[in-house]
Amino acid sequence: MKYKLKNGVEASDIPKYSAIAKQLSSALATNSSTEIEGLPKGLLEYVEEVVSPTPKKENKGGK
C-alpha cells in the first residue's frame, strides 16, 4: 500500500518504536509518499493511504 503524511503532520512526529516506523519516518522525510507493507498499529494517526484514481471505462454503445 502507498501512504502519505496527513495534513499538519511532520515526518518527525512519527514515533520511532519499531524498525518499520523508523523506515516510514525516514522515507516520508524525503518523499511525499512511500509504499510499505504491513503498517504497524498506531501509525494510521500520522499517515493516510494514497488512493490512485481509477481509469474510467468507455461505454461503447450497446444495450
C-alpha contacts under 8 A as a table, 3 or more apart, distances in Angstrom:
res1	aa1	res2	aa2	distance
1	M	35	E	5.48
1	M	36	I	5.70
1	M	37	E	6.04
1	M	49	E	7.08
1	M	50	V	7.90
2	K	33	S	6.72
2	K	34	T	5.48
2	K	35	E	4.09
2	K	36	I	6.26
2	K	49	E	5.85
2	K	50	V	5.49
3	Y	33	S	5.49
3	Y	34	T	5.53
3	Y	35	E	6.15
3	Y	36	I	7.40
3	Y	47	V	6.20
3	Y	48	E	5.49
3	Y	49	E	4.44
3	Y	50	V	5.24
4	K	28	L	7.14
4	K	32	S	6.18
4	K	33	S	4.39
4	K	34	T	6.60
4	K	47	V	5.45
4	K	48	E	5.60
4	K	49	E	6.42
4	K	50	V	6.35
5	L	9	V	6.14
5	L	10	E	7.16
5	L	11	A	7.33
5	L	28	L	7.25
5	L	32	S	7.57
5	L	33	S	7.36
5	L	46	Y	6.04
5	L	47	V	4.36
5	L	48	E	6.24
6	K	9	V	5.61
6	K	46	Y	5.82
6	K	47	V	5.06
6	K	48	E	5.90
9	V	13	D	6.52
9	V	46	Y	6.35
10	E	13	D	5.33
10	E	14	I	7.53
10	E	29	A	7.81
11	A	14	I	5.79
11	A	25	S	5.12
11	A	26	S	7.26
11	A	28	L	5.91
11	A	29	A	5.25
12	S	15	P	7.70
12	S	25	S	6.72
12	S	29	A	7.65
13	D	46	Y	7.75
14	I	21	A	7.23
14	I	25	S	6.17
14	I	43	L	7.34
14	I	46	Y	6.58
15	P	21	A	6.98
15	P	22	K	7.88
16	K	19	A	7.38
16	K	21	A	5.29
16	K	22	K	5.01
16	K	25	S	7.66
17	Y	21	A	6.51
17	Y	22	K	7.42
18	S	21	A	5.19
18	S	22	K	6.30
19	A	22	K	5.08
19	A	23	Q	6.19
20	I	23	Q	5.03
20	I	24	L	6.05
20	I	39	L	7.68
20	I	40	P	7.53
21	A	24	L	5.05
21	A	25	S	6.06
21	A	40	P	7.47
21	A	43	L	7.69
22	K	25	S	5.17
22	K	26	S	6.10
23	Q	26	S	5.14
23	Q	27	A	6.01
24	L	27	A	5.16
24	L	28	L	6.05
24	L	34	T	7.57
24	L	36	I	7.68
25	S	28	L	5.29
25	S	29	A	6.12
26	S	29	A	5.19
26	S	30	T	6.94
27	A	30	T	5.64
27	A	31	N	5.99
27	A	33	S	7.87
27	A	34	T	6.53
28	L	31	N	4.92
28	L	32	S	5.99
28	L	33	S	6.09
28	L	34	T	6.58
29	A	32	S	7.79
31	N	34	T	6.87
33	S	50	V	7.78
36	I	39	L	6.94
39	L	43	L	6.94
39	L	44	L	7.94
40	P	43	L	6.10
41	K	44	L	7.10
42	G	45	E	6.08
43	L	46	Y	5.48
43	L	47	V	6.46
44	L	47	V	5.15
44	L	48	E	6.38
